[in-house]
């Protein structure tokens, strides 16, 4: 009898342990286990799973639980109360964390713990309809942004031998996407039990992430050889004491990122703005006018899956193309998105909406990895982590702006996609010449570092 019980126990235990071993083998492959990158990959997967749990809970509370007109007002209020202050706070987070380079593990753990506690606050607001929902949601956004900034600074410290920064970033990002995709249906299932349950799930996940943060190697707390980057392209962009110091220095003294990086950042901002616009605009459009033969929830799910699949594919392709003319890749993918948006606007329909979501997700992921490649190529190691932090802040602000435009748009599919095409066209045309010039001259601008 005892032997039979052991056999049953092993049979039930094997799928869990086997899955855990498979995940650990994948995350620790190619030296990532020895360098500590594997731990960061796992931590980022936990981060993605926790964030999607909170997203499911907030979406059901702010969006799905009320009529469309009221939902637009609620989402606009949510954006104004949480995202608007966040756009003010976001530029401060990066510089603030730059000043605390020796406590990165503690900072990541604090961001996880803060979100765990805030998830409980939000769960109470969801159950009782309290106004604390909005400040708590703002706190979640700030903590999530802080984690992202610190993660950008940590990745270069954990590179295995012969591992590029872009390849490491793509592996970390892909792990987050996969975890998000796996956790989303679990969050939906918990929501079926009760509105607060996805937030209880987020609490458990973020508590686990708090402990996992301290399992990262101690070297991530080292800031040896780092400085602060300024998003300026040349000497003329420095003013006051910085410019004077540069002129007086015996060696080159400018902290710059190079024109290719600034142009690529502009193109990425256009894609991120498009992403925010499509998320909010399509959320309301498909709720009011679902895809043919489908419910609003299924319609949004189809578009969401298309965008997620495109994003994952772009991340995978970006790792493969990491050393092949990133400027040309950015110009090309933005042009493809622009063409797709124009076609979708002219021949508006369910299939083309899903295609646009997939292409936009693919382009956003691939263009971001190309931006990472340019930062790795053109920005000196001394200021590279700081440049990553500042670029992430600008991209987040662009997403918020796009989302605000999406909320106020009339629910007309053709008009909305014309606006989407205009957003992409503006970013593409303003950066096209600079990116092509950088690629044509093979331009590794030689940024100088103070």
Beta strands, then each sheet from edge to edge (+ up, - down):
end
